Each structure stands twice: as structure tokens, then as C-alpha cells.
Amino acid sequence: MCLSQIARSISPSPTLALNEKAAILREKGDPVIHLGGGEPKSKAPMDALLAASASLNTGEIRYAPADGIPALKQAVIRYTEEFYGSKVAPENVMASGGAKQAIMVALQAILNPQEEVIFPSPYWVSYPDMVKLCGGIPVPVAPEDGTFYPRIKDIEQRINSYTKAIIINSPNNPSGVMYSEEFIADVVHLCEDKNIYLVMDDIYHRLIFDGKKPISCYKFAKDLSENSKLIVINGVSKQYAMTGFRIGWAVANQKLIEAMANIQGHQTSGPSVLLQKAAVAAINGVQSSVENLRATLENNRNVMMDYLNSFEGVRIYPPDGTFYTLADFSYYDKDSTRLSNMLIDKVQVLTVPGVEFGLEGHLRLSYCGSIKDIKEGIERMKWALDLNSPNELYIGDRKLVRDWA
Ligand SMILES: Cc1ncc(COP(=O)(O)O)c(C=O)c1O
């Protein structure tokens, strides 16, 4: 088979592959605990469900503008004012098939072949492949001090004449850490000074803990005119537990949004009008589900941290938000893929290898599931890895005997 160079350079999404693996094992009747998940378990808000079903019942679900229906643009404008303190116009907004497509289309609109995109490591699995899909070169930058907090000087050092954009995701998937206001201010200024695009992937910005407040990048921008190269990405997937609705958006300067809408128009003709209506209702509707989800995740985070704390040999970095933590398991195995496979095979616990996020020796664990799963999942992992624990473990009525050292 003759595939394009680009197709050959792209790897399958490891997180989607894991979801499939979990589904197959569950179908076989295996008692899988999925600590690799990337979506909240709560239901989509009632407002969204009612709006979608009312729209569906009309039987008239048609083509809509490629950049989003006016009602969604208005909802995003209001959202941007409320959470970012910034007034934008409909011409600055494009709705997309999830935040993922909004990022992808933005990269397609700005990147020429061989141009570089910098992002701090650990990073969301899709960034490198998205950049490669545009013919660009991903440039992950690992904090030199071994933390999850990027330093502006490390990023600045990697900027050269090929650098077209920086992507910042805070709070961060996979580490859960939220970057400081000072860092966000510095990166906004750096991009303005160097005249490069800044893509702010804010998909988790309301799912933060310990009384923290979302940070608005606009607050630090000196230039919010039509020359601004700030691209803000957000969506309904995580905060409203609407992952399957596939609605996200980008806010950027008018010329860029026009170019992005052209691209999206040829790709998909825009996201489904039905699901856009659901997103409008979620954004404009009762917001208690977001706070409920946020509080549940904070509690789950605390439970997971407690359990991991009792795990000798594992180094943890408490997350400030999201529903992930990236824990250092290198004491047990420096090869995170091998370790993750071992945990699936021996105790049916799914984790995501840190190497997929640019950090070997770590595992990404999600706490978006039930408390029971978090506790039992970590207990099983401990049993598998800590050779001082008893030789036998019961999973339901199955008795496991440790036959490995
Ligand atoms: C950092 C980050 N950005 C973007 C997305 C994509 O979100 P959506 O489901 O809206 O496409 C995800 C989903 O996992 C994510 O973790």
C-alpha cells in the first residue's frame, strides 16, 4: 500500500486505543479498572439534552454556517466576557468538532511545511501529530529542573526563525498542574515580542482545585487589535461532560478565523447543528453541573493522592486541576509502556504510559471515575508492584497469585 509521507509519520492515538482495549476486555468479562480515561462520568447538563431533543424532534437538521451557528457564537462571546473579561465579536469566533478540531484547523491555517511549534513537556498526546499533519515540526520543551512547570527561558531558547507558534495547555493534561499567572503573562509577552502565535488550550480551565481561579491570557496582552496572534481554544467536552457532542471553539483575530472557517468548510462543513444547539444550552444554562463536577474531581484527586502517598517508591505531584495526575513509577520500571502493559495483564488496571506525553518512567492516572475504582485500582497496582504485599489478591471471587518477582 502506498501511503503519504504524512500518513506514515502519524501514530494512532494511544488514549483512544486504550479505551478500545478496556472495552474489549470488559466484553470478555474481565474486571477492568480504567484509570486511563479522559472523560467525566457525570451526565451532560439537562439543558443541553432538552435543547438537542427539541431540535431533533423538528426533523429539520440541516447544513449550517461552516464557522458555527450565530447562537453558539453569541454564547461563546458571552462566555469569553465572563471567564476572560474580554469582549469579542462574532467574526472572532469559530465553532468546531471539539477543541481538537479547533486546534487542528488553527494549525492548518498558520503553519507552512517545516515550521516549528513549541509546547512544554509533558504535553497532550495529540500535539506532536497535529503539528506533523500540517507538515510542521513539533518542538517539545522539557523543564530542565525536572518539574512539570515550564520555565520561560527554556522556551525562549528554543525559538528560532522557523518558530511559528507556542501551544500552552494549563491546567495541563497529563500532569494536572496549572501554570502560574506570571508564566502565562511571560509567554503572552514573549509571543508578542517575537511575533509568533500563541495557542492557549484552555479546555480544563474551570476544572481547578484549592480555590484557584481560571487565568485569562487576555489580561496580559498588550495588543488585542486585529494583529493579535492569540488563539484561545475551549469547548464543552470536559467542563460539561459532553465529550461525545464534539463541540469546541476558537477565538482569534478576524482574518485568521476567516481562513480557519474556509478550511473547516472544505473539511466538514462545520460541526453538527444539533450538537451546537446542545452546546449553546449548556453554556447559557444552569451552571451547577460544572461546580458539581469540579468539586467531585477535587475530592477524587484527594483520594487518589492519599492512596498514592502510601505507595512506597512512587513520586507524586499533586494536580491543581483536570482529572489526571502523572506519577513517577521509575522506581518500579523505567519503561512506562512495559509497566502499563504489565498492569493490564496482571491486575487489569489501565493506565497511560508517560512516554506518550513525552515523559518516560511515569504513568498518567485519571481520577474521573468512581472513588471505588480509584481505591481498588491503586490497591491492585500496589499489590502487583510492591513485592512486600501478600502473595494473593482477590478480585471479586477470582484469586490472583503473584508469580512474578
Ligand atoms: C489538552 C486537551 N486539549 C484538547 C482536547 C480535545 O477536546 P475535545 O474533546 O473538545 O476535542 C483534549 C481532550 O482530551 C485535551 O486533553
Ligand as a Chemical Component Dictionary entry (heavy atoms), coordinates in Angstrom:
data_LIG
# 
_chem_comp.id                   LIG 
_chem_comp.type                 NON-POLYMER 
_chem_comp.pdbx_formal_charge   0 
_chem_comp.three_letter_code    LIG 
# 
loop_
_chem_comp_atom.comp_id 
_chem_comp_atom.atom_id 
_chem_comp_atom.alt_atom_id 
_chem_comp_atom.type_symbol 
_chem_comp_atom.charge 
_chem_comp_atom.model_Cartn_x 
_chem_comp_atom.model_Cartn_y 
_chem_comp_atom.model_Cartn_z 
_chem_comp_atom.pdbx_ordinal 
LIG C1 C1 C 0 -5.381  19.161 26.433 1  
LIG C2 C2 C 0 -6.543  18.802 25.586 2  
LIG N1 N1 N 0 -6.900  19.608 24.573 3  
LIG C3 C3 C 0 -7.931  19.311 23.776 4  
LIG C4 C4 C 0 -8.669  18.165 23.953 5  
LIG C5 C5 C 0 -9.779  17.845 22.993 6  
LIG O1 O1 O 0 -11.019 18.145 23.490 7  
LIG P1 P1 P 0 -12.322 17.851 22.634 8  
LIG O2 O2 O 0 -12.940 16.620 23.173 9  
LIG O3 O3 O 0 -13.181 19.066 22.848 10 
LIG O4 O4 O 0 -11.922 17.710 21.208 11 
LIG C6 C6 C 0 -8.332  17.284 24.981 12 
LIG C7 C7 C 0 -9.061  16.014 25.151 13 
LIG O5 O5 O 0 -8.634  15.087 25.783 14 
LIG C8 C8 C 0 -7.256  17.608 25.829 15 
LIG O6 O6 O 0 -6.892  16.821 26.845 16 
# 
loop_
_chem_comp_bond.comp_id 
_chem_comp_bond.atom_id_1 
_chem_comp_bond.atom_id_2 
_chem_comp_bond.value_order 
_chem_comp_bond.pdbx_ordinal 
LIG C1 C2 SING 1  
LIG C2 N1 SING 2  
LIG C2 C8 DOUB 3  
LIG N1 C3 DOUB 4  
LIG C3 C4 SING 5  
LIG C4 C5 SING 6  
LIG C4 C6 DOUB 7  
LIG C5 O1 SING 8  
LIG O1 P1 SING 9  
LIG P1 O2 DOUB 10 
LIG P1 O3 SING 11 
LIG P1 O4 SING 12 
LIG C6 C7 SING 13 
LIG C6 C8 SING 14 
LIG C7 O5 DOUB 15 
LIG C8 O6 SING 16 
# 
